[in-house]
Amino acid sequence: MRSNFVAAQYPVSIARLIAWTPDEATPAFYSDPALLRSRHKELGLADLEVPPFVVEMAEEKFGGDRATAFISYHRALLESPQVYCMQSLYG
């Protein structure tokens, strides 16, 4: 645990998080919007930013809820026929 919290030392976006830890495939990225929401806004740590197309989708389909829109999009990709037919290559 860090003795001095500095919000700037944490990733600000999903893209940055994945770039910093590419080997992580956390199941929560497909099911839990809370993963993208900051629990420490009072310390200056904002919600993780999502790609611009997700922002648009959030406004259209999710009442502006970017975290839920990202999780929904990410889950749909995981469950898509393109990914499903490739599962035998990895398992």
N, CA and C atoms as a LAMMPS dump frame, in Angstrom:
ITEM: TIMESTEP
0
ITEM: NUMBER OF ATOMS
273
ITEM: BOX BOUNDS ff ff ff
-5.0000000000000000e+02 5.0000000000000000e+02
-5.0000000000000000e+02 5.0000000000000000e+02
-5.0000000000000000e+02 5.0000000000000000e+02
ITEM: ATOMS id mol type element x y z
1 1 1 N 0.836 -1.169 0
2 1 2 C 0 0 0
3 1 3 C 0.889 1.245 0
4 2 1 N 0.487 2.215 -0.77
5 2 2 C 1.265 3.46 -0.852
6 2 3 C 0.946 4.378 0.316
7 3 1 N 1.967 5.01 0.841
8 3 2 C 1.742 5.921 1.963
9 3 3 C 1.142 7.243 1.506
10 4 1 N 1.47 7.683 0.277
11 4 2 C 0.927 8.918 -0.277
12 4 3 C 0.184 8.606 -1.574
13 5 1 N -1.12 8.795 -1.548
14 5 2 C -1.939 8.538 -2.731
15 5 3 C -1.759 9.658 -3.748
16 6 1 N -1.454 9.284 -4.999
17 6 2 C -1.332 10.25 -6.088
18 6 3 C -2.175 9.713 -7.246
19 7 1 N -3.3 10.358 -7.498
20 7 2 C -4.233 9.878 -8.526
21 7 3 C -3.567 9.753 -9.887
22 8 1 N -2.62 10.615 -10.191
23 8 2 C -1.956 10.603 -11.501
24 8 3 C -1.134 9.335 -11.729
25 9 1 N -0.891 8.556 -10.696
26 9 2 C -0.117 7.33 -10.836
27 9 3 C -0.978 6.131 -11.248
28 10 1 N -2.249 6.357 -11.466
29 10 2 C -3.166 5.295 -11.863
30 10 3 C -3.647 5.544 -13.285
31 11 1 N -3.996 4.484 -14.025
32 11 2 C -4.463 4.678 -15.399
33 11 3 C -5.755 5.492 -15.443
34 12 1 N -5.884 6.318 -16.483
35 12 2 C -7.072 7.162 -16.61
36 12 3 C -8.099 6.57 -17.574
37 13 1 N -7.699 5.544 -18.32
38 13 2 C -8.611 4.984 -19.314
39 13 3 C -8.463 3.469 -19.389
40 14 1 N -9.456 2.846 -19.985
41 14 2 C -9.403 1.406 -20.23
42 14 3 C -8.203 1.087 -21.11
43 15 1 N -7.984 1.886 -22.142
44 15 2 C -6.859 1.649 -23.057
45 15 3 C -5.533 1.666 -22.299
46 16 1 N -5.362 2.61 -21.404
47 16 2 C -4.12 2.715 -20.631
48 16 3 C -3.984 1.535 -19.666
49 17 1 N -5.08 1.144 -19.041
50 17 2 C -5.061 0.008 -18.117
51 17 3 C -4.619 -1.262 -18.837
52 18 1 N -5.174 -1.506 -20.011
53 18 2 C -4.822 -2.695 -20.779
54 18 3 C -3.387 -2.618 -21.279
55 19 1 N -2.937 -1.431 -21.654
56 19 2 C -1.548 -1.268 -22.099
57 19 3 C -0.568 -1.553 -20.958
58 20 1 N -0.931 -1.174 -19.744
59 20 2 C -0.048 -1.384 -18.59
60 20 3 C -0.058 -2.831 -18.127
61 21 1 N -1.182 -3.538 -18.296
62 21 2 C -1.295 -4.913 -17.825
63 21 3 C -1.946 -5.781 -18.904
64 22 1 N -1.275 -5.973 -20.038
65 22 2 C -1.895 -6.698 -21.153
66 22 3 C -2.177 -8.162 -20.872
67 23 1 N -1.532 -8.748 -19.889
68 23 2 C -1.744 -10.154 -19.592
69 23 3 C -2.968 -10.403 -18.725
70 24 1 N -3.582 -9.361 -18.239
71 24 2 C -4.759 -9.502 -17.391
72 24 3 C -6.021 -9.609 -18.237
73 25 1 N -6.804 -10.632 -17.997
74 25 2 C -8.099 -10.798 -18.662
75 25 3 C -9.136 -10.994 -17.562
76 26 1 N -9.349 -9.961 -16.793
77 26 2 C -10.231 -10.015 -15.645
78 26 3 C -11.667 -10.302 -16.071
79 27 1 N -12.282 -11.358 -15.534
80 27 2 C -13.682 -11.658 -15.882
81 27 3 C -14.625 -10.49 -15.614
82 28 1 N -14.291 -9.648 -14.646
83 28 2 C -15.155 -8.51 -14.321
84 28 3 C -15.295 -7.542 -15.488
85 29 1 N -14.33 -7.518 -16.416
86 29 2 C -14.439 -6.642 -17.588
87 29 3 C -15.616 -7.032 -18.48
88 30 1 N -16.201 -8.189 -18.238
89 30 2 C -17.339 -8.664 -19.026
90 30 3 C -18.637 -8.655 -18.232
91 31 1 N -18.572 -8.282 -16.943
92 31 2 C -19.787 -8.404 -16.15
93 31 3 C -20.035 -7.31 -15.109
94 32 1 N -19.023 -6.554 -14.706
95 32 2 C -19.19 -5.646 -13.577
96 32 3 C -18.843 -4.194 -13.91
97 33 1 N -19.839 -3.365 -14.185
98 33 2 C -19.578 -1.959 -14.486
99 33 3 C -18.892 -1.208 -13.35
100 34 1 N -19.035 -1.689 -12.122
101 34 2 C -18.406 -1.023 -10.98
102 34 3 C -16.888 -1.001 -11.111
103 35 1 N -16.341 -1.916 -11.867
104 35 2 C -14.902 -1.969 -12.092
105 35 3 C -14.381 -0.674 -12.725
106 36 1 N -15.224 -0.005 -13.488
107 36 2 C -14.82 1.202 -14.209
108 36 3 C -15.125 2.487 -13.439
109 37 1 N -15.831 2.353 -12.344
110 37 2 C -16.235 3.525 -11.56
111 37 3 C -15.299 3.72 -10.376
112 38 1 N -14.847 4.932 -10.212
113 38 2 C -13.94 5.245 -9.113
114 38 3 C -14.671 5.221 -7.778
115 39 1 N -14.03 4.624 -6.805
116 39 2 C -14.542 4.671 -5.436
117 39 3 C -13.822 5.754 -4.639
118 40 1 N -12.931 6.481 -5.323
119 40 2 C -12.107 7.481 -4.641
120 40 3 C -12.115 8.826 -5.369
121 41 1 N -13.272 9.242 -5.813
122 41 2 C -13.376 10.528 -6.516
123 41 3 C -12.951 11.695 -5.625
124 42 1 N -13.204 11.579 -4.335
125 42 2 C -12.832 12.654 -3.419
126 42 3 C -11.321 12.842 -3.331
127 43 1 N -10.559 11.84 -3.786
128 43 2 C -9.099 11.937 -3.804
129 43 3 C -8.562 12.315 -5.179
130 44 1 N -9.476 12.581 -6.124
131 44 2 C -9.069 13 -7.457
132 44 3 C -8.956 11.877 -8.472
133 45 1 N -9.383 10.684 -8.11
134 45 2 C -9.313 9.544 -9.031
135 45 3 C -10.654 9.41 -9.737
136 46 1 N -10.686 9.766 -11.005
137 46 2 C -11.933 9.765 -11.782
138 46 3 C -12.269 8.365 -12.275
139 47 1 N -13.489 8.201 -12.776
140 47 2 C -13.872 6.951 -13.433
141 47 3 C -12.939 6.714 -14.613
142 48 1 N -12.717 5.44 -14.954
143 48 2 C -11.894 5.138 -16.12
144 48 3 C -12.589 5.635 -17.384
145 49 1 N -11.837 6.247 -18.262
146 49 2 C -12.378 6.712 -19.536
147 49 3 C -12.589 5.508 -20.452
148 50 1 N -13.61 5.591 -21.263
149 50 2 C -13.908 4.532 -22.235
150 50 3 C -13.686 5.077 -23.638
151 51 1 N -13.574 4.202 -24.646
152 51 2 C -13.382 4.681 -26.019
153 51 3 C -14.538 5.589 -26.461
154 52 1 N -14.251 6.534 -27.366
155 52 2 C -15.274 7.497 -27.803
156 52 3 C -16.564 6.854 -28.33
157 53 1 N -16.459 5.744 -29.049
158 53 2 C -17.68 5.129 -29.587
159 53 3 C -18.567 4.582 -28.47
160 54 1 N -17.975 4.242 -27.328
161 54 2 C -18.759 3.77 -26.198
162 54 3 C -19.511 4.936 -25.561
163 55 1 N -18.91 6.122 -25.56
164 55 2 C -19.578 7.309 -25.03
165 55 3 C -20.862 7.559 -25.814
166 56 1 N -20.762 7.465 -27.121
167 56 2 C -21.941 7.657 -27.974
168 56 3 C -22.993 6.584 -27.7
169 57 1 N -22.569 5.33 -27.581
170 57 2 C -23.483 4.232 -27.293
171 57 3 C -24.142 4.432 -25.931
172 58 1 N -23.377 4.92 -24.962
173 58 2 C -23.914 5.146 -23.623
174 58 3 C -25.048 6.157 -23.657
175 59 1 N -24.863 7.227 -24.427
176 59 2 C -25.899 8.256 -24.529
177 59 3 C -27.158 7.706 -25.2
178 60 1 N -26.971 6.898 -26.231
179 60 2 C -28.102 6.386 -27.007
180 60 3 C -28.873 5.28 -26.297
181 61 1 N -28.172 4.364 -25.63
182 61 2 C -28.827 3.154 -25.133
183 61 3 C -28.809 2.972 -23.619
184 62 1 N -27.952 3.693 -22.911
185 62 2 C -27.773 3.418 -21.487
186 62 3 C -27.942 4.65 -20.608
187 63 1 N -28.643 5.65 -21.085
188 63 2 C -28.897 6.845 -20.29
189 63 3 C -27.636 7.556 -19.823
190 64 1 N -26.566 7.446 -20.615
191 64 2 C -25.317 8.109 -20.274
192 64 3 C -24.384 7.286 -19.404
193 65 1 N -24.792 6.093 -19.017
194 65 2 C -23.969 5.242 -18.148
195 65 3 C -22.862 4.577 -18.967
196 66 1 N -21.697 5.2 -18.964
197 66 2 C -20.573 4.738 -19.79
198 66 3 C -20.027 3.388 -19.333
199 67 1 N -19.988 3.175 -18.041
200 67 2 C -19.463 1.908 -17.519
201 67 3 C -20.327 0.739 -17.97
202 68 1 N -21.634 0.873 -17.851
203 68 2 C -22.545 -0.198 -18.274
204 68 3 C -22.475 -0.389 -19.776
205 69 1 N -22.36 0.692 -20.535
206 69 2 C -22.254 0.581 -21.995
207 69 3 C -20.987 -0.177 -22.384
208 70 1 N -19.854 0.122 -21.745
209 70 2 C -18.611 -0.577 -22.068
210 70 3 C -18.704 -2.06 -21.744
211 71 1 N -19.216 -2.388 -20.565
212 71 2 C -19.336 -3.793 -20.162
213 71 3 C -20.273 -4.532 -21.118
214 72 1 N -21.38 -3.908 -21.489
215 72 2 C -22.327 -4.522 -22.415
216 72 3 C -21.678 -4.787 -23.771
217 73 1 N -20.951 -3.804 -24.277
218 73 2 C -20.257 -3.949 -25.563
219 73 3 C -19.19 -5.041 -25.481
220 74 1 N -18.407 -5.009 -24.427
221 74 2 C -17.327 -5.979 -24.241
222 74 3 C -17.893 -7.396 -24.131
223 75 1 N -18.987 -7.557 -23.396
224 75 2 C -19.644 -8.865 -23.234
225 75 3 C -20.195 -9.354 -24.561
226 76 1 N -20.793 -8.451 -25.342
227 76 2 C -21.325 -8.832 -26.654
228 76 3 C -20.211 -9.33 -27.575
229 77 1 N -19.046 -8.71 -27.505
230 77 2 C -17.914 -9.199 -28.297
231 77 3 C -17.507 -10.594 -27.862
232 78 1 N -17.412 -10.812 -26.557
233 78 2 C -17.027 -12.122 -26.028
234 78 3 C -17.998 -13.212 -26.472
235 79 1 N -19.278 -12.871 -26.497
236 79 2 C -20.301 -13.857 -26.839
237 79 3 C -20.64 -13.889 -28.326
238 80 1 N -19.909 -13.149 -29.14
239 80 2 C -20.184 -13.091 -30.577
240 80 3 C -19.796 -14.394 -31.276
241 81 1 N -20.433 -14.685 -32.41
242 81 2 C -20.089 -15.892 -33.167
243 81 3 C -18.614 -15.924 -33.587
244 82 1 N -18.033 -14.769 -33.872
245 82 2 C -16.635 -14.714 -34.291
246 82 3 C -15.702 -15.217 -33.182
247 83 1 N -15.967 -14.823 -31.963
248 83 2 C -15.133 -15.264 -30.842
249 83 3 C -15.471 -16.7 -30.478
250 84 1 N -16.747 -17.04 -30.478
251 84 2 C -17.162 -18.394 -30.116
252 84 3 C -16.51 -19.447 -31.014
253 85 1 N -16.47 -19.19 -32.302
254 85 2 C -15.907 -20.182 -33.227
255 85 3 C -14.388 -20.304 -33.084
256 86 1 N -13.738 -19.348 -32.419
257 86 2 C -12.281 -19.394 -32.227
258 86 3 C -11.888 -20.06 -30.9
259 87 1 N -12.852 -20.365 -30.039
260 87 2 C -12.549 -20.899 -28.718
261 87 3 C -11.778 -22.21 -28.767
262 88 1 N -12.046 -23.023 -29.748
263 88 2 C -11.363 -24.32 -29.831
264 88 3 C -9.855 -24.155 -30.059
265 89 1 N -9.429 -23.018 -30.572
266 89 2 C -8.005 -22.772 -30.799
267 89 3 C -7.25 -22.54 -29.492
268 90 1 N -7.965 -22.128 -28.455
269 90 2 C -7.321 -21.751 -27.199
270 90 3 C -7.61 -22.695 -26.04
271 91 1 N -8.486 -23.633 -26.231
272 91 2 C -8.877 -24.434 -25.08
273 91 3 C -8.727 -25.855 -25.277
